[in-house]
Amino acid sequence: MHTLDQLRPGDKARISHYLIASSPLRRRLLALGLVPGCQFEVLRRAPLGDPIEVRVRHTSLALRREEAAVLGVCLGISGVCA
């Protein structure tokens, strides 16, 4: 099981689930388009690892490490969960 905060620049993955049930953070991430099944690519990380820039549906988003840590992901272009 991986989370978005563990990925490196250039990695492609698919969001599989949220690690939190219901919270304002979860609602915010869903509103930004980070829904289960959504494919994304990690573009870059700041030198100290926070924030993380990802491309989702032709849009770049910057996420804090704490925000990225609540997103469970499946690695690879096909998004196959292992």
N, C-alpha and C positions, 0 to 999 in steps of 0.2 A: 504494500500500500504506500503510495507516494502522495505528497501534498504539493501544491504549486510552489511553495517557498523552497522546496528541495531541488527544483529544476534549474538548469544552467541556460545561459543565452544560446539560442539556436534550437533548443528542445521544442518539439511539438507534442501536444497532448490534447486530451479531451476531458472535460469536467465530468466526473462520475457521480459525485455526491457532495453534500455539505457535512462537515463534522459537528455543526451546531444545529439544534432543532429550530428554534424560532427566536430571532433577535433583530434589533434595528440594523446590525451589521449584515445579517443574511438578506434582509429586505433591500438594503442598499446595493449589495453585490448583484442580486437578481435584477434590480432596476437598471444596473449598468450593462445587462446582457449576459452576465456570467451564470447561465442556466445549465443544468445537467444535460450532457450531450453536446455542448458547445465546444468546438475545436478552437485552439489558440496556439500561439507561438510566443516563447519568451524571447524578447528582443534584446534586453540588456538589464544589468543590475548596477546599482550605484557601487562605488568602491567598497563601502562597508556593508553591502548587501541589502540596503534599504533606501529607497524603494526599488521595486521590480517593475519593469515596463513589459507589458504583454500586448500582443496584437490580437484583437477579437473582432471578427467580421469587419475587417478593413478599418478598424478604429484602434488607436493606441491608448492603453490605460496604464496609469501608474498606481501600483498597489503597495501598501505597507506590508512588511513581512508578516505582521500579526494577521492582516486581512488574508494574505495568500495562504497562511497556515490552516485556514478553515476549509479550504477547497481540496477535496480528494480528487486525484486525477488518474487517468489511464495514459500511459506513455505511447508515443508513436503516432504516425499520421493516421493509421487506421483506428487508433484509440483503443487498442485491445487491452483489456484489464488482465493483469497477471496475478 
